[in-house]
Each structure stands twice: as structure tokens, then as C-alpha cells.
Amino acid sequence: MLTFMDARNAKIEAARKAKEQAHAEYEAKMRSLAEERAAQAAQLRQSDTAALESAHEELLHRTAEKRAETAQRLEENRAALAEESVRISRELEPLLSNLALDLVNHLQHWQNDRHSAVDAETVAAPYADMEHLTAGDPAKAAMNRTK
């Protein structure tokens, strides 16, 4: 019976030692995996940081290119507008001169017509009142009209 109990205790002790050894191996493996994960996470953070930096540099580069293109287009448009302005000025200059001359002529004719009308009214005004006084005598009325 003692032999049986000793054999049984030896088996239990061997199983306990195997369990402790397996647990130690498990713990070592878990530490190793945790270290690998930490290293991978650090590497991933570094690659993410590098990717972000690369993307940021690419964005800055493209932005600078677009700004340069926009500035060039703006300068081209300004030059085109200046040329168009000069062209239009050249085309309109003779027309404006003719238009100014026509306006001056029309104003002179209008002023002459206005002065003629005013002169006629000025001359006729004093005699308009006399006509009703001589309405009964045709000879006096004719004389007043000729004055």
C-alpha cells in the first residue's frame, strides 16, 4: 500500500512539476508574444508616422505646385487683360474723337437754334401787346407787325 501511495504521490508530483513547467513555458511564450506585439506596434507607429510625414510632404509639394500654376495663370490673365484693354482703346479712340466732334456740333446747333428762338421772342414780345390795341384798324396792325 505504501508503494502504491508512493507511486501515486510521485505521479502527482510529476504532474505538478509538468504543470509548473508548462505554466512557465506559457508565461515565457506570452511575454515573448507581448514583446513581439509591442515591437510590431512601435514599428507600425513609426511606419504610420513616416507615412504621415511622407503624405504631408507630398501635400506641401502639390500645394506649392498648384500655387505656382495659379500664380502663372493669374499673370497670364493679367497680361491678356492688359493687351485687350490696349486693343479696345485703340479701336475706340477714333470713334470717341468722332463722337466728341458730333456732340460739339450738335451742341452748337442746339445753342444757335435756342438763341434764334430767344432772339425772335425778344423782338416780337414788345409788339405782341400792341396788336390788341390796333385790332380794329388794319393799317395800324400791319404797321405794328412790320416794326
N, CA and C atoms as an extended XYZ file, in Angstrom:
441
Properties=species:S:1:pos:R:3:atomname:S:1:resname:S:1:resid:I:1 pbc="F F F"
N         0.809       -1.152        0.000 N   MET     1
C         0.000        0.000        0.000 CA  MET     1
C         0.889        1.266        0.000 C   MET     1
N         1.967        1.199        0.777 N   LEU     2
C         2.887        2.317        0.812 CA  LEU     2
C         3.525        2.519       -0.555 C   LEU     2
N         3.819        1.438       -1.202 N   THR     3
C         4.429        1.517       -2.508 CA  THR     3
C         3.428        2.164       -3.481 C   THR     3
N         2.227        1.723       -3.348 N   PHE     4
C         1.180        2.283       -4.204 CA  PHE     4
C         1.021        3.763       -3.929 C   PHE     4
N         1.037        4.182       -2.654 N   MET     5
C         0.882        5.576       -2.274 CA  MET     5
C         2.094        6.384       -2.715 C   MET     5
N         3.278        5.779       -2.614 N   ASP     6
C         4.477        6.491       -3.050 CA  ASP     6
C         4.455        6.697       -4.570 C   ASP     6
N         3.997        5.654       -5.287 N   ALA     7
C         3.907        5.758       -6.743 CA  ALA     7
C         2.887        6.833       -7.123 C   ALA     7
N         1.787        6.823       -6.396 N   ARG     8
C         0.743        7.809       -6.669 CA  ARG     8
C         1.253        9.218       -6.358 C   ARG     8
N         1.907        9.434       -5.288 N   ASN     9
C         2.459       10.729       -4.911 CA  ASN     9
C         3.520       11.166       -5.919 C   ASN     9
N         4.303       10.207       -6.421 N   ALA    10
C         5.323       10.526       -7.421 CA  ALA    10
C         4.655       10.999       -8.706 C   ALA    10
N         3.564       10.321       -9.091 N   LYS    11
C         2.828       10.724      -10.303 CA  LYS    11
C         2.228       12.127      -10.111 C   LYS    11
N         1.680       12.377       -8.917 N   ILE    12
C         1.075       13.682       -8.638 CA  ILE    12
C         2.168       14.756       -8.669 C   ILE    12
N         3.321       14.445       -8.065 N   GLU    13
C         4.419       15.412       -8.049 CA  GLU    13
C         4.926       15.660       -9.455 C   GLU    13
N         5.025       14.609      -10.283 N   ALA    14
C         5.484       14.750      -11.660 CA  ALA    14
C         4.481       15.592      -12.455 C   ALA    14
N         3.178       15.351      -12.221 N   ALA    15
C         2.147       16.117      -12.918 CA  ALA    15
C         2.201       17.582      -12.486 C   ALA    15
N         2.435       17.815      -11.162 N   ARG    16
C         2.535       19.184      -10.658 CA  ARG    16
C         3.742       19.870      -11.271 C   ARG    16
N         4.895       19.190      -11.360 N   LYS    17
C         6.095       19.764      -11.952 CA  LYS    17
C         5.876       20.025      -13.443 C   LYS    17
N         5.189       19.105      -14.138 N   ALA    18
C         4.893       19.294      -15.563 CA  ALA    18
C         3.975       20.501      -15.747 C   ALA    18
N         3.013       20.611      -14.818 N   LYS    19
C         2.095       21.745      -14.882 CA  LYS    19
C         2.862       23.051      -14.653 C   LYS    19
N         3.738       23.097      -13.669 N   GLU    20
C         4.510       24.307      -13.393 CA  GLU    20
C         5.423       24.640      -14.562 C   GLU    20
N         6.018       23.561      -15.133 N   GLN    21
C         6.907       23.782      -16.278 CA  GLN    21
C         6.086       24.312      -17.471 C   GLN    21
N         4.919       23.733      -17.722 N   ALA    22
C         4.063       24.176      -18.829 CA  ALA    22
C         3.602       25.615      -18.585 C   ALA    22
N         3.273       25.908      -17.312 N   HIS    23
C         2.847       27.264      -16.971 CA  HIS    23
C         4.003       28.250      -17.178 C   HIS    23
N         5.211       27.877      -16.817 N   ALA    24
C         6.381       28.738      -17.003 CA  ALA    24
C         6.642       28.947      -18.494 C   ALA    24
N         6.504       27.838      -19.270 N   GLU    25
C         6.684       27.965      -20.729 CA  GLU    25
C         5.588       28.863      -21.326 C   GLU    25
N         4.366       28.689      -20.814 N   TYR    26
C         3.251       29.523      -21.277 CA  TYR    26
C         3.523       30.993      -20.963 C   TYR    26
N         3.948       31.289      -19.753 N   GLU    27
C         4.261       32.654      -19.348 CA  GLU    27
C         5.378       33.229      -20.215 C   GLU    27
N         6.424       32.416      -20.469 N   ALA    28
C         7.541       32.870      -21.309 CA  ALA    28
C         7.046       33.153      -22.723 C   ALA    28
N         6.210       32.253      -23.225 N   LYS    29
C         5.664       32.446      -24.574 CA  LYS    29
C         4.788       33.705      -24.626 C   LYS    29
N         3.982       33.931      -23.599 N   MET    30
C         3.122       35.110      -23.548 CA  MET    30
C         3.969       36.391      -23.481 C   MET    30
N         5.047       36.370      -22.678 N   ARG    31
C         5.943       37.528      -22.625 CA  ARG    31
C         6.574       37.770      -23.991 C   ARG    31
N         6.995       36.674      -24.628 N   SER    32
C         7.608       36.794      -25.952 CA  SER    32
C         6.619       37.381      -26.958 C   SER    32
N         5.383       36.893      -26.935 N   LEU    33
C         4.353       37.423      -27.840 CA  LEU    33
C         4.039       38.890      -27.521 C   LEU    33
N         3.975       39.230      -26.242 N   ALA    34
C         3.714       40.621      -25.843 CA  ALA    34
C         4.844       41.516      -26.322 C   ALA    34
N         6.075       41.060      -26.215 N   GLU    35
C         7.210       41.847      -26.703 CA  GLU    35
C         7.152       42.001      -28.218 C   GLU    35
N         6.780       40.917      -28.905 N   GLU    36
C         6.645       40.977      -30.366 CA  GLU    36
C         5.543       41.965      -30.755 C   GLU    36
N         4.413       41.906      -30.044 N   ARG    37
C         3.320       42.849      -30.331 CA  ARG    37
C         3.753       44.283      -30.065 C   ARG    37
N         4.444       44.518      -28.977 N   ALA    38
C         4.920       45.859      -28.662 CA  ALA    38
C         5.880       46.346      -29.743 C   ALA    38
N         6.770       45.445      -30.207 N   ALA    39
C         7.718       45.812      -31.267 CA  ALA    39
C         6.969       46.105      -32.564 C   ALA    39
N         5.976       45.267      -32.876 N   GLN    40
C         5.181       45.495      -34.085 CA  GLN    40
C         4.400       46.805      -33.978 C   GLN    40
N         3.829       47.085      -32.796 N   ALA    41
C         3.085       48.334      -32.604 CA  ALA    41
C         4.014       49.532      -32.757 C   ALA    41
N         5.220       49.428      -32.192 N   ALA    42
C         6.182       50.522      -32.333 CA  ALA    42
C         6.571       50.703      -33.792 C   ALA    42
N         6.792       49.562      -34.471 N   GLN    43
C         7.135       49.633      -35.896 CA  GLN    43
C         5.973       50.213      -36.697 C   GLN    43
N         4.764       49.810      -36.354 N   LEU    44
C         3.583       50.336      -37.034 CA  LEU    44
C         3.449       51.835      -36.791 C   LEU    44
N         3.693       52.280      -35.551 N   ARG    45
C         3.631       53.710      -35.258 CA  ARG    45
C         4.695       54.458      -36.061 C   ARG    45
N         5.881       53.861      -36.123 N   GLN    46
C         6.945       54.502      -36.898 CA  GLN    46
C         6.577       54.559      -38.374 C   GLN    46
N         6.022       53.448      -38.901 N   SER    47
C         5.647       53.461      -40.319 CA  SER    47
C         4.473       54.397      -40.554 C   SER    47
N         3.533       54.461      -39.587 N   ASP    48
C         2.430       55.418      -39.707 CA  ASP    48
C         2.957       56.847      -39.681 C   ASP    48
N         3.890       57.104      -38.775 N   THR    49
C         4.481       58.432      -38.686 CA  THR    49
C         5.218       58.767      -39.976 C   THR    49
N         5.978       57.784      -40.472 N   ALA    50
C         6.702       58.009      -41.728 CA  ALA    50
C         5.725       58.228      -42.876 C   ALA    50
N         4.633       57.437      -42.904 N   ALA    51
C         3.637       57.594      -43.963 CA  ALA    51
C         2.964       58.956      -43.860 C   ALA    51
N         2.645       59.373      -42.635 N   LEU    52
C         2.036       60.692      -42.446 CA  LEU    52
C         2.988       61.806      -42.872 C   LEU    52
N         4.235       61.669      -42.499 N   GLU    53
C         5.221       62.676      -42.893 CA  GLU    53
C         5.378       62.714      -44.409 C   GLU    53
N         5.408       61.523      -45.014 N   SER    54
C         5.529       61.450      -46.473 CA  SER    54
C         4.308       62.072      -47.145 C   SER    54
N         3.121       61.740      -46.618 N   ALA    55
C         1.891       62.312      -47.177 CA  ALA    55
C         1.872       63.821      -46.984 C   ALA    55
N         2.331       64.287      -45.831 N   HIS    56
C         2.369       65.725      -45.561 CA  HIS    56
C         3.339       66.419      -46.516 C   HIS    56
N         4.498       65.834      -46.720 N   GLU    57
C         5.459       66.412      -47.656 CA  GLU    57
C         4.902       66.435      -49.082 C   GLU    57
N         4.222       65.358      -49.465 N   GLU    58
C         3.599       65.301      -50.797 CA  GLU    58
C         2.529       66.384      -50.928 C   GLU    58
N         1.740       66.558      -49.878 N   LEU    59
C         0.699       67.587      -49.884 CA  LEU    59
C         1.317       68.974      -50.008 C   LEU    59
N         2.375       69.227      -49.254 N   LEU    60
C         3.050       70.524      -49.343 CA  LEU    60
C         3.620       70.747      -50.743 C   LEU    60
N         4.195       69.694      -51.307 N   HIS    61
C         4.774       69.797      -52.652 CA  HIS    61
C         3.686       70.101      -53.687 C   HIS    61
N         2.587       69.359      -53.604 N   ARG    62
C         1.490       69.593      -54.563 CA  ARG    62
C         0.879       70.980      -54.378 C   ARG    62
N         0.754       71.404      -53.127 N   THR    63
C         0.209       72.734      -52.857 CA  THR    63
C         1.104       73.810      -53.459 C   THR    63
N         2.405       73.633      -53.288 N   ALA    64
C         3.345       74.608      -53.862 CA  ALA    64
C         3.236       74.619      -55.382 C   ALA    64
N         3.116       73.437      -55.993 N   GLU    65
C         2.960       73.364      -57.454 CA  GLU    65
C         1.683       74.073      -57.900 C   GLU    65
N         0.585       73.810      -57.210 N   LYS    66
C        -0.700       74.429      -57.578 CA  LYS    66
C        -0.641       75.946      -57.404 C   LYS    66
N         0.014       76.396      -56.346 N   ARG    67
C         0.137       77.838      -56.160 CA  ARG    67
C         0.960       78.460      -57.280 C   ARG    67
N         2.025       77.774      -57.678 N   ALA    68
C         2.857       78.295      -58.771 CA  ALA    68
C         2.049       78.330      -60.069 C   ALA    68
N         1.290       77.260      -60.338 N   GLU    69
C         0.453       77.230      -61.544 CA  GLU    69
C        -0.590       78.344      -61.510 C   GLU    69
N        -1.213       78.525      -60.351 N   THR    70
C        -2.239       79.565      -60.215 CA  THR    70
C        -1.631       80.951      -60.405 C   THR    70
N        -0.469       81.172      -59.834 N   ALA    71
C         0.196       82.470      -59.991 CA  ALA    71
C         0.546       82.712      -61.458 C   ALA    71
N         0.990       81.660      -62.147 N   GLN    72
C         1.331       81.804      -63.566 CA  GLN    72
C         0.079       82.117      -64.383 C   GLN    72
N        -1.024       81.396      -64.107 N   ARG    73
C        -2.277       81.668      -64.830 CA  ARG    73
C        -2.773       83.080      -64.549 C   ARG    73
N        -2.651       83.501      -63.298 N   LEU    74
C        -3.082       84.847      -62.940 CA  LEU    74
C        -2.272       85.885      -63.702 C   LEU    74
N        -0.979       85.689      -63.789 N   GLU    75
C        -0.126       86.625      -64.516 CA  GLU    75
C        -0.470       86.620      -66.009 C   GLU    75
N        -0.730       85.430      -66.558 N   GLU    76
C        -1.126       85.341      -67.970 CA  GLU    76
C        -2.447       86.064      -68.203 C   GLU    76
N        -3.393       85.881      -67.299 N   ASN    77
C        -4.695       86.555      -67.435 CA  ASN    77
C        -4.546       88.065      -67.320 C   ASN    77
N        -3.703       88.516      -66.410 N   ARG    78
C        -3.475       89.958      -66.292 CA  ARG    78
C        -2.868       90.519      -67.572 C   ARG    78
N        -1.897       89.792      -68.136 N   ALA    79
C        -1.269       90.244      -69.378 CA  ALA    79
C        -2.302       90.269      -70.507 C   ALA    79
N        -3.147       89.234      -70.575 N   ALA    80
C        -4.175       89.191      -71.613 CA  ALA    80
C        -5.162       90.342      -71.443 C   ALA    80
N        -5.539       90.640      -70.209 N   LEU    81
C        -6.457       91.761      -69.970 CA  LEU    81
C        -5.820       93.091      -70.351 C   LEU    81
N        -4.545       93.249      -70.054 N   ALA    82
C        -3.856       94.491      -70.423 CA  ALA    82
C        -3.812       94.634      -71.945 C   ALA    82
N        -3.513       93.547      -72.645 N   GLU    83
C        -3.494       93.586      -74.112 CA  GLU    83
C        -4.875       93.900      -74.658 C   GLU    83
N        -5.892       93.295      -74.080 N   GLU    84
C        -7.272       93.538      -74.532 CA  GLU    84
C        -7.663       94.993      -74.288 C   GLU    84
N        -7.252       95.531      -73.166 N   SER    85
C        -7.549       96.929      -72.859 CA  SER    85
C        -6.889       97.865      -73.871 C   SER    85
N        -5.645       97.578      -74.201 N   VAL    86
C        -4.929       98.406      -75.188 CA  VAL    86
C        -5.612       98.294      -76.546 C   VAL    86
N        -5.995       97.066      -76.924 N   ARG    87
C        -6.653       96.853      -78.220 CA  ARG    87
C        -7.978       97.615      -78.280 C   ARG    87
N        -8.756       97.524      -77.231 N   ILE    88
C       -10.056       98.206      -77.210 CA  ILE    88
C        -9.857       99.716      -77.243 C   ILE    88
N        -8.863      100.213      -76.508 N   SER    89
C        -8.583      101.649      -76.525 CA  SER    89
C        -8.222      102.117      -77.924 C   SER    89
N        -7.404      101.320      -78.620 N   ARG    90
C        -7.029      101.690      -79.990 CA  ARG    90
C        -8.245      101.701      -80.912 C   ARG    90
N        -9.133      100.737      -80.733 N   GLU    91
C       -10.323      100.664      -81.579 CA  GLU    91
C       -11.298      101.794      -81.278 C   GLU    91
N       -11.407      102.170      -80.024 N   LEU    92
C       -12.400      103.169      -79.633 CA  LEU    92
C       -11.916      104.608      -79.788 C   LEU    92
N       -10.614      104.815      -79.806 N   GLU    93
C       -10.081      106.177      -79.871 CA  GLU    93
C       -10.608      106.964      -81.063 C   GLU    93
N       -10.552      106.436      -82.301 N   PRO    94
C       -11.103      107.221      -83.424 CA  PRO    94
C       -12.611      107.416      -83.295 C   PRO    94
N       -13.298      106.400      -82.778 N   LEU    95
C       -14.745      106.526      -82.624 CA  LEU    95
C       -15.087      107.594      -81.582 C   LEU    95
N       -14.311      107.643      -80.520 N   LEU    96
C       -14.561      108.651      -79.492 CA  LEU    96
C       -14.286      110.057      -80.014 C   LEU    96
N       -13.249      110.189      -80.827 N   SER    97
C       -12.960      111.508      -81.408 CA  SER    97
C       -14.128      111.962      -82.278 C   SER    97
N       -14.606      111.060      -83.133 N   ASN    98
C       -15.755      111.400      -83.994 CA  ASN    98
C       -16.991      111.694      -83.161 C   ASN    98
N       -17.201      110.913      -82.143 N   LEU    99
C       -18.358      111.120      -81.281 CA  LEU    99
C       -18.262      112.470      -80.574 C   LEU    99
N       -17.085      112.837      -80.117 N   ALA   100
C       -16.897      114.128      -79.451 CA  ALA   100
C       -17.170      115.269      -80.433 C   ALA   100
N       -16.674      115.137      -81.650 N   LEU   101
C       -16.934      116.179      -82.657 CA  LEU   101
C       -18.421      116.289      -82.961 C   LEU   101
N       -19.093      115.155      -83.130 N   ASP   102
C       -20.535      115.170      -83.375 CA  ASP   102
C       -21.278      115.838      -82.222 C   ASP   102
N       -20.867      115.547      -81.003 N   LEU   103
C       -21.514      116.144      -79.843 CA  LEU   103
C       -21.322      117.659      -79.823 C   LEU   103
N       -20.108      118.098      -80.091 N   VAL   104
C       -19.837      119.540      -80.125 CA  VAL   104
C       -20.688      120.204      -81.206 C   VAL   104
N       -20.773      119.600      -82.391 N   ASN   105
C       -21.595      120.158      -83.479 CA  ASN   105
C       -23.063      120.224      -83.077 C   ASN   105
N       -23.563      119.150      -82.473 N   HIS   106
C       -24.966      119.152      -82.046 CA  HIS   106
C       -25.218      120.224      -80.993 C   HIS   106
N       -24.289      120.385      -80.062 N   LEU   107
C       -24.451      121.412      -79.042 CA  LEU   107
C       -24.435      122.819      -79.652 C   LEU   107
N       -23.570      123.027      -80.644 N   GLN   108
C       -23.520      124.340      -81.296 CA  GLN   108
C       -24.818      124.608      -82.049 C   GLN   108
N       -25.330      123.594      -82.777 N   HIS   109
C       -26.599      123.776      -83.494 CA  HIS   109
C       -27.729      124.037      -82.500 C   HIS   109
N       -27.724      123.308      -81.417 N   TRP   110
C       -28.781      123.486      -80.420 CA  TRP   110
C       -28.705      124.895      -79.821 C   TRP   110
N       -27.466      125.320      -79.524 N   GLN   111
C       -27.293      126.651      -78.954 CA  GLN   111
C       -27.712      127.724      -79.956 C   GLN   111
N       -27.349      127.555      -81.229 N   ASN   112
C       -27.753      128.518      -82.264 CA  ASN   112
C       -29.269      128.547      -82.408 C   ASN   112
N       -29.900      127.366      -82.426 N   ASP   113
C       -31.361      127.308      -82.534 CA  ASP   113
C       -32.014      127.962      -81.323 C   ASP   113
N       -31.459      127.739      -80.178 N   ARG   114
C       -32.018      128.315      -78.957 CA  ARG   114
C       -31.888      129.832      -78.970 C   ARG   114
N       -30.701      130.327      -79.406 N   HIS   115
C       -30.510      131.777      -79.475 CA  HIS   115
C       -31.431      132.392      -80.527 C   HIS   115
N       -31.620      131.698      -81.635 N   SER   116
C       -32.522      132.209      -82.673 CA  SER   116
C       -33.938      132.314      -82.137 C   SER   116
N       -34.368      131.312      -81.397 N   ALA   117
C       -35.721      131.324      -80.842 CA  ALA   117
C       -35.846      132.423      -79.806 C   ALA   117
N       -34.833      132.583      -78.985 N   VAL   118
C       -34.865      133.628      -77.966 CA  VAL   118
C       -34.859      135.001      -78.629 C   VAL   118
N       -34.039      135.185      -79.686 N   ASP   119
C       -33.992      136.471      -80.384 CA  ASP   119
C       -35.347      136.804      -81.004 C   ASP   119
N       -35.984      135.826      -81.611 N   ALA   120
C       -37.292      136.064      -82.234 CA  ALA   120
C       -38.321      136.438      -81.177 C   ALA   120
N       -38.297      135.770      -80.041 N   GLU   121
C       -39.250      136.089      -78.967 CA  GLU   121
C       -38.964      137.477      -78.391 C   GLU   121
N       -37.680      137.785      -78.270 N   THR   122
C       -37.308      139.091      -77.716 CA  THR   122
C       -37.780      140.213      -78.630 C   THR   122
N       -37.629      140.010      -79.909 N   VAL   123
C       -38.038      141.034      -80.866 CA  VAL   123
C       -39.554      141.143      -80.911 C   VAL   123
N       -40.253      140.036      -80.856 N   ALA   124
C       -41.709      140.049      -81.017 CA  ALA   124
C       -42.440      140.441      -79.738 C   ALA   124
N       -41.845      140.274      -78.593 N   ALA   125
C       -42.543      140.481      -77.322 CA  ALA   125
C       -43.103      141.890      -77.153 C   ALA   125
N       -42.373      142.977      -77.425 N   PRO   126
C       -42.958      144.302      -77.188 CA  PRO   126
C       -44.139      144.587      -78.100 C   PRO   126
N       -44.189      144.009      -79.267 N   TYR   127
C       -45.257      144.305      -80.228 CA  TYR   127
C       -46.474      143.429      -80.040 C   TYR   127
N       -46.346      142.356      -79.289 N   ALA   128
C       -47.483      141.464      -79.083 CA  ALA   128
C       -48.587      142.173      -78.321 C   ALA   128
N       -48.226      143.008      -77.385 N   ASP   129
C       -49.223      143.732      -76.608 CA  ASP   129
C       -49.906      144.822      -77.431 C   ASP   129
N       -49.217      145.374      -78.408 N   MET   130
C       -49.790      146.465      -79.204 CA  MET   130
C       -50.822      145.963      -80.200 C   MET   130
N       -50.722      144.737      -80.596 N   GLU   131
C       -51.628      144.227      -81.613 CA  GLU   131
C       -53.076      144.293      -81.172 C   GLU   131
N       -53.361      143.984      -79.930 N   HIS   132
C       -54.752      144.013      -79.485 CA  HIS   132
C       -55.288      145.462      -79.428 C   HIS   132
N       -54.353      146.428      -79.327 N   LEU   133
C       -54.778      147.827      -79.320 CA  LEU   133
C       -55.174      148.299      -80.725 C   LEU   133
N       -54.540      147.711      -81.715 N   THR   134
C       -54.805      148.160      -83.088 CA  THR   134
C       -55.627      147.149      -83.856 C   THR   134
N       -56.287      146.263      -83.163 N   ALA   135
C       -57.027      145.194      -83.826 CA  ALA   135
C       -58.146      145.738      -84.705 C   ALA   135
N       -58.708      146.852      -84.386 N   GLY   136
C       -59.797      147.407      -85.184 CA  GLY   136
C       -59.315      148.100      -86.456 C   GLY   136
N       -58.050      148.530      -86.533 N   ASP   137
C       -57.540      149.279      -87.677 CA  ASP   137
C       -56.497      148.434      -88.393 C   ASP   137
N       -56.800      147.930      -89.595 N   PRO   138
C       -55.868      147.062      -90.315 CA  PRO   138
C       -54.593      147.779      -90.698 C   PRO   138
N       -54.602      149.024      -90.916 N   ALA   139
C       -53.389      149.748      -91.308 CA  ALA   139
C       -52.426      149.833      -90.141 C   ALA   139
N       -52.955      150.107      -88.969 N   LYS   140
C       -52.093      150.180      -87.783 CA  LYS   140
C       -51.565      148.783      -87.430 C   LYS   140
N       -52.376      147.770      -87.599 N   ALA   141
C       -51.957      146.396      -87.288 CA  ALA   141
C       -50.825      145.988      -88.218 C   ALA   141
N       -50.889      146.326      -89.489 N   ALA   142
C       -49.833      145.989      -90.454 CA  ALA   142
C       -48.571      146.735      -90.105 C   ALA   142
N       -48.724      147.984      -89.687 N   MET   143
C       -47.569      148.775      -89.320 CA  MET   143
C       -46.896      148.180      -88.072 C   MET   143
N       -47.669      147.741      -87.085 N   ASN   144
C       -47.105      147.154      -85.879 CA  ASN   144
C       -46.377      145.850      -86.207 C   ASN   144
N       -46.882      145.083      -87.134 N   ARG   145
C       -46.224      143.808      -87.487 CA  ARG   145
C       -44.897      144.033      -88.178 C   ARG   145
N       -44.778      145.075      -88.931 N   THR   146
C       -43.542      145.335      -89.648 CA  THR   146
C       -42.471      145.894      -88.749 C   THR   146
N       -42.872      146.470      -87.647 N   LYS   147
C       -41.883      147.009      -86.716 CA  LYS   147
C       -41.156      145.855      -86.126 C   LYS   147
